[in-house]
């Protein structure tokens, strides 16, 4: 059993499908979102995304009410699309379904087609994605949306030297780092989705209702002609994998990789890139690797005292587990709220993974908190919802992944590649150093001083 | 059947026409061929927006959001959850798929002085199979497990969108569980689509009425007993006010719902008066309690010095006790002497600035206009998500000619009017913050997530301090100057 409570999920460690799909669409050039359902879904999702990135996040809703629900929401959806176009002038509209519209059986695709015909719309791509809240977590929603985008745009394309990269759970700063690495290797890549500018917009004094940047439709369209796809999504179910779709339909070889966090995961990513493109690792990256190795050695004694609980989406958690293992941090609890078939197996197959550690999919924070207490965990690594465990158990939380809404700077966190990994290691080691330094005087006094005194007397 | 060549010509003609339209579109920047015009505001939103001309014309409000307009509102469930969840010793079970429970887990700043059950988010986490076969068994099992593991005296069961559709009989399940376990298990009719956020407030109030139960035989009520409605103890605001209440000698039976307790709610019907802070959510409960338990209610506000003083005096009048009034006057004199010099310093730094307001309820907006006024700040835009007609009238009365008043505004309108009016400060919720910052406008967090109290004398100082630290920050000079 992956949860203490059998019939309830207590303190969820996952979000809904529409959340993931929204994140994905935010990385498409000129994209706006409309959620087909009741008003609250869009508002909750906006609040979560907005506080994570500290950016305005506009998501429209078809705002269904009771009457619309009985008669079907087609009228509302069409009306909503019209208003979104009026206010936002988007190039792309992602239409996401919700619990409500999926349950009443709305044919969203047909409604969208009808709308496009009626208004003679040819220059706006309206892409419906089925994202019922009960159909999976934000993890599945994300890949489902990316896959729909690929299916929408990608068609027979001329072969080219470029590589497709499905970014997965990266921050804007990490996507920028990814681009830097690709530039160093002189590799052309279609990066999907690309949130580097859209969710980390430079200040200009203006509020752009759709910020500049994002993956261009033309780049997605050309994906079928690429040399290969690299998908950061080790645990993506094949039916939701955009890379698998490109492979099945256009024979684009798929390389499914863990997020390039940690030395070995970054090695694997760069090796894959170099294999595909036939390039050599430039000195700059070799130096960065050397510096990471140096950092790992510098901090290995601190990290060796770490007993960590990891939680979040399957990709972030898997990468964090790999990082812990190669640095001597004991990954005592490795957990995701997402129900995922491969996660447990993949984590357990990591080199040197301790058989006694708890690996949990489809779990909740109530369970994680209990284990944290029982196992004497001294380091939490995961998203902000771990703050409750941090507060109750007094264990420091290194905030990574999504969402981080109780700290600033989530958009700037950079933990991929050799440089990013070193920055993350600094955070883990410093948290352990901080705990030790702030407590060692009292601890040593309590452990030894009184005993000596007692003997003396 | 037309000859082939006719349709060919049609196709050709259509292609030429399209090319011409596309050319025009590029040239003019609009898109005439769609028949959809670009604009900063939608025509159908016109009646929800007005420039204050001090005329009789009212503002449209209390209606469903316009589809596609990007309303800042949430849903029925959200309304119910924010109002009911602060009842700290109840188990709050959300019956539905995971999202609703996930997005509302412990995100609000409602504090408890004791039990913390309410800080957990319990969900039946419905999956695809449950949607097909119904979620009743799961809910029954969840209630069983909650009773056995958590031993609560009250369980609230929130309905979400899907359970309204798949037809789970939540009411029946709750009644059966009450019988089986001898505790209160109360359904909350909060299906997301069944109304607006305001309907959710009502659903929460109905659930609390259910807990309060039947009226008791008329006994003498102590005129010094009150219930305090519509304070959610954000950042301990309720505790600040309870200190005042203690000092002036009135007895608060139930605080609804901040730092709330199930037993207090059950005793609430014995109070002599109800005083309401957040009218948007609690006016309904107060009028229900008046009808059922004959408890009269009075609107108060503890935001800003003037409102706080006025409200304390009003409470004293309600008790009919000179002793209470005397204690109020002493408290007011002491506190005013403490905070006035501090506020004066802020006044000098803030006078002449202009503010825009976009908040949840009308009453909060009214308090804010007064607070800004007292700091020498003019309000140039006021909007709310769920304001009522009478509140918009008061807003018109309080604000200057030309002030923009909005109901259920969206980012596009906020951007448009904040810019048009050249506001220096926006006060709003979490979603409005980045919008203000992008425009280079200072921002005040007046939302449920804040960690600093804004009520009472202490809150008035905090408010002035917050306005000062944002609007007078050095970052704006650099933002304006550029490179």
HADDOCK unambig.tbl for C-alpha pairs under 7 A between the chains (distance, minus, plus):
assign (segid A and resid 7 and name CA) (segid B and resid 124 and name CA) 6.68 0.50 0.50
assign (segid A and resid 7 and name CA) (segid B and resid 138 and name CA) 6.46 0.50 0.50
assign (segid A and resid 7 and name CA) (segid B and resid 141 and name CA) 5.80 0.50 0.50
assign (segid A and resid 7 and name CA) (segid B and resid 142 and name CA) 4.94 0.50 0.50
assign (segid A and resid 7 and name CA) (segid B and resid 145 and name CA) 6.89 0.50 0.50
assign (segid A and resid 8 and name CA) (segid B and resid 122 and name CA) 6.35 0.50 0.50
assign (segid A and resid 8 and name CA) (segid B and resid 123 and name CA) 5.48 0.50 0.50
assign (segid A and resid 8 and name CA) (segid B and resid 124 and name CA) 4.87 0.50 0.50
assign (segid A and resid 8 and name CA) (segid B and resid 125 and name CA) 6.66 0.50 0.50
assign (segid A and resid 8 and name CA) (segid B and resid 142 and name CA) 5.71 0.50 0.50
assign (segid A and resid 9 and name CA) (segid B and resid 122 and name CA) 5.96 0.50 0.50
assign (segid A and resid 9 and name CA) (segid B and resid 123 and name CA) 5.11 0.50 0.50
assign (segid A and resid 9 and name CA) (segid B and resid 124 and name CA) 6.20 0.50 0.50
assign (segid A and resid 9 and name CA) (segid B and resid 125 and name CA) 6.01 0.50 0.50
assign (segid A and resid 10 and name CA) (segid B and resid 120 and name CA) 6.83 0.50 0.50
assign (segid A and resid 10 and name CA) (segid B and resid 121 and name CA) 5.65 0.50 0.50
assign (segid A and resid 10 and name CA) (segid B and resid 122 and name CA) 4.65 0.50 0.50
assign (segid A and resid 10 and name CA) (segid B and resid 123 and name CA) 6.30 0.50 0.50
assign (segid A and resid 11 and name CA) (segid B and resid 105 and name CA) 6.75 0.50 0.50
assign (segid A and resid 11 and name CA) (segid B and resid 120 and name CA) 5.84 0.50 0.50
assign (segid A and resid 11 and name CA) (segid B and resid 121 and name CA) 4.84 0.50 0.50
assign (segid A and resid 11 and name CA) (segid B and resid 122 and name CA) 6.38 0.50 0.50
assign (segid A and resid 12 and name CA) (segid B and resid 102 and name CA) 5.43 0.50 0.50
assign (segid A and resid 15 and name CA) (segid B and resid 98 and name CA) 6.62 0.50 0.50
assign (segid A and resid 15 and name CA) (segid B and resid 99 and name CA) 5.28 0.50 0.50
assign (segid A and resid 15 and name CA) (segid B and resid 102 and name CA) 6.02 0.50 0.50
assign (segid A and resid 16 and name CA) (segid B and resid 98 and name CA) 6.44 0.50 0.50
assign (segid A and resid 16 and name CA) (segid B and resid 99 and name CA) 4.82 0.50 0.50
assign (segid A and resid 34 and name CA) (segid B and resid 68 and name CA) 7.00 0.50 0.50
assign (segid A and resid 38 and name CA) (segid B and resid 75 and name CA) 6.87 0.50 0.50
assign (segid A and resid 38 and name CA) (segid B and resid 192 and name CA) 6.05 0.50 0.50
assign (segid A and resid 38 and name CA) (segid B and resid 193 and name CA) 4.95 0.50 0.50
assign (segid A and resid 39 and name CA) (segid B and resid 74 and name CA) 5.67 0.50 0.50
assign (segid A and resid 39 and name CA) (segid B and resid 75 and name CA) 5.38 0.50 0.50
assign (segid A and resid 40 and name CA) (segid B and resid 74 and name CA) 4.02 0.50 0.50
assign (segid A and resid 40 and name CA) (segid B and resid 75 and name CA) 4.14 0.50 0.50
assign (segid A and resid 40 and name CA) (segid B and resid 78 and name CA) 6.99 0.50 0.50
assign (segid A and resid 40 and name CA) (segid B and resid 192 and name CA) 6.82 0.50 0.50
assign (segid A and resid 43 and name CA) (segid B and resid 72 and name CA) 6.51 0.50 0.50
assign (segid A and resid 43 and name CA) (segid B and resid 73 and name CA) 6.59 0.50 0.50
assign (segid A and resid 43 and name CA) (segid B and resid 74 and name CA) 5.43 0.50 0.50
assign (segid A and resid 44 and name CA) (segid B and resid 103 and name CA) 6.33 0.50 0.50
assign (segid A and resid 47 and name CA) (segid B and resid 430 and name CA) 6.70 0.50 0.50
assign (segid A and resid 47 and name CA) (segid B and resid 431 and name CA) 5.68 0.50 0.50
assign (segid A and resid 50 and name CA) (segid B and resid 431 and name CA) 6.56 0.50 0.50
assign (segid A and resid 54 and name CA) (segid B and resid 434 and name CA) 5.87 0.50 0.50
assign (segid A and resid 55 and name CA) (segid B and resid 434 and name CA) 5.13 0.50 0.50
assign (segid A and resid 56 and name CA) (segid B and resid 431 and name CA) 6.91 0.50 0.50
assign (segid A and resid 56 and name CA) (segid B and resid 434 and name CA) 5.05 0.50 0.50
assign (segid A and resid 56 and name CA) (segid B and resid 435 and name CA) 5.35 0.50 0.50
assign (segid A and resid 58 and name CA) (segid B and resid 70 and name CA) 6.81 0.50 0.50
assign (segid A and resid 59 and name CA) (segid B and resid 70 and name CA) 6.18 0.50 0.50
assign (segid A and resid 60 and name CA) (segid B and resid 68 and name CA) 4.95 0.50 0.50
assign (segid A and resid 60 and name CA) (segid B and resid 69 and name CA) 6.27 0.50 0.50
assign (segid A and resid 60 and name CA) (segid B and resid 70 and name CA) 4.28 0.50 0.50
assign (segid A and resid 61 and name CA) (segid B and resid 67 and name CA) 6.01 0.50 0.50
assign (segid A and resid 61 and name CA) (segid B and resid 68 and name CA) 5.33 0.50 0.50
assign (segid A and resid 61 and name CA) (segid B and resid 70 and name CA) 6.25 0.50 0.50
assign (segid A and resid 62 and name CA) (segid B and resid 67 and name CA) 4.39 0.50 0.50
assign (segid A and resid 62 and name CA) (segid B and resid 68 and name CA) 5.54 0.50 0.50
assign (segid A and resid 63 and name CA) (segid B and resid 65 and name CA) 6.28 0.50 0.50
assign (segid A and resid 63 and name CA) (segid B and resid 66 and name CA) 6.98 0.50 0.50
assign (segid A and resid 63 and name CA) (segid B and resid 67 and name CA) 5.22 0.50 0.50
assign (segid A and resid 64 and name CA) (segid B and resid 193 and name CA) 5.98 0.50 0.50
assign (segid A and resid 65 and name CA) (segid B and resid 193 and name CA) 4.69 0.50 0.50
assign (segid A and resid 65 and name CA) (segid B and resid 194 and name CA) 5.67 0.50 0.50
assign (segid A and resid 65 and name CA) (segid B and resid 195 and name CA) 5.96 0.50 0.50
assign (segid A and resid 66 and name CA) (segid B and resid 193 and name CA) 5.84 0.50 0.50
assign (segid A and resid 66 and name CA) (segid B and resid 194 and name CA) 4.97 0.50 0.50
assign (segid A and resid 66 and name CA) (segid B and resid 195 and name CA) 6.83 0.50 0.50
assign (segid A and resid 76 and name CA) (segid B and resid 67 and name CA) 6.02 0.50 0.50
assign (segid A and resid 79 and name CA) (segid B and resid 67 and name CA) 6.27 0.50 0.50
assign (segid A and resid 79 and name CA) (segid B and resid 68 and name CA) 6.95 0.50 0.50
assign (segid A and resid 80 and name CA) (segid B and resid 67 and name CA) 4.45 0.50 0.50
assign (segid A and resid 80 and name CA) (segid B and resid 68 and name CA) 3.61 0.50 0.50
assign (segid A and resid 81 and name CA) (segid B and resid 68 and name CA) 6.15 0.50 0.50
assign (segid A and resid 82 and name CA) (segid B and resid 36 and name CA) 6.77 0.50 0.50
assign (segid A and resid 83 and name CA) (segid B and resid 68 and name CA) 5.19 0.50 0.50
assign (segid A and resid 83 and name CA) (segid B and resid 69 and name CA) 6.14 0.50 0.50
assign (segid A and resid 84 and name CA) (segid B and resid 68 and name CA) 5.24 0.50 0.50
assign (segid A and resid 84 and name CA) (segid B and resid 69 and name CA) 6.60 0.50 0.50
assign (segid A and resid 86 and name CA) (segid B and resid 36 and name CA) 6.16 0.50 0.50
assign (segid A and resid 86 and name CA) (segid B and resid 37 and name CA) 5.52 0.50 0.50
assign (segid A and resid 86 and name CA) (segid B and resid 38 and name CA) 4.21 0.50 0.50
assign (segid A and resid 86 and name CA) (segid B and resid 39 and name CA) 5.72 0.50 0.50
assign (segid A and resid 87 and name CA) (segid B and resid 38 and name CA) 5.97 0.50 0.50
assign (segid A and resid 87 and name CA) (segid B and resid 39 and name CA) 5.61 0.50 0.50
assign (segid A and resid 87 and name CA) (segid B and resid 40 and name CA) 5.84 0.50 0.50
assign (segid A and resid 89 and name CA) (segid B and resid 38 and name CA) 6.90 0.50 0.50
assign (segid A and resid 99 and name CA) (segid B and resid 161 and name CA) 6.90 0.50 0.50
assign (segid A and resid 99 and name CA) (segid B and resid 162 and name CA) 6.10 0.50 0.50
assign (segid A and resid 100 and name CA) (segid B and resid 161 and name CA) 5.69 0.50 0.50
assign (segid A and resid 100 and name CA) (segid B and resid 162 and name CA) 5.66 0.50 0.50
assign (segid A and resid 103 and name CA) (segid B and resid 162 and name CA) 6.67 0.50 0.50
assign (segid A and resid 119 and name CA) (segid B and resid 34 and name CA) 5.15 0.50 0.50
assign (segid A and resid 119 and name CA) (segid B and resid 35 and name CA) 6.62 0.50 0.50
assign (segid A and resid 120 and name CA) (segid B and resid 34 and name CA) 5.58 0.50 0.50
assign (segid A and resid 121 and name CA) (segid B and resid 34 and name CA) 6.01 0.50 0.50
assign (segid A and resid 133 and name CA) (segid B and resid 97 and name CA) 5.78 0.50 0.50
assign (segid A and resid 133 and name CA) (segid B and resid 98 and name CA) 6.90 0.50 0.50
assign (segid A and resid 133 and name CA) (segid B and resid 99 and name CA) 6.43 0.50 0.50
assign (segid A and resid 134 and name CA) (segid B and resid 97 and name CA) 5.06 0.50 0.50
assign (segid A and resid 134 and name CA) (segid B and resid 126 and name CA) 5.96 0.50 0.50
assign (segid A and resid 134 and name CA) (segid B and resid 127 and name CA) 4.53 0.50 0.50
assign (segid A and resid 134 and name CA) (segid B and resid 128 and name CA) 5.56 0.50 0.50
assign (segid A and resid 135 and name CA) (segid B and resid 127 and name CA) 6.35 0.50 0.50
assign (segid A and resid 135 and name CA) (segid B and resid 128 and name CA) 5.83 0.50 0.50
assign (segid A and resid 203 and name CA) (segid B and resid 438 and name CA) 6.43 0.50 0.50
assign (segid A and resid 205 and name CA) (segid B and resid 438 and name CA) 5.71 0.50 0.50
assign (segid A and resid 205 and name CA) (segid B and resid 439 and name CA) 4.82 0.50 0.50
assign (segid A and resid 205 and name CA) (segid B and resid 440 and name CA) 5.39 0.50 0.50
assign (segid A and resid 206 and name CA) (segid B and resid 438 and name CA) 5.87 0.50 0.50
assign (segid A and resid 206 and name CA) (segid B and resid 439 and name CA) 5.11 0.50 0.50
assign (segid A and resid 207 and name CA) (segid B and resid 435 and name CA) 6.62 0.50 0.50
assign (segid A and resid 207 and name CA) (segid B and resid 438 and name CA) 5.23 0.50 0.50
assign (segid A and resid 207 and name CA) (segid B and resid 439 and name CA) 5.66 0.50 0.50
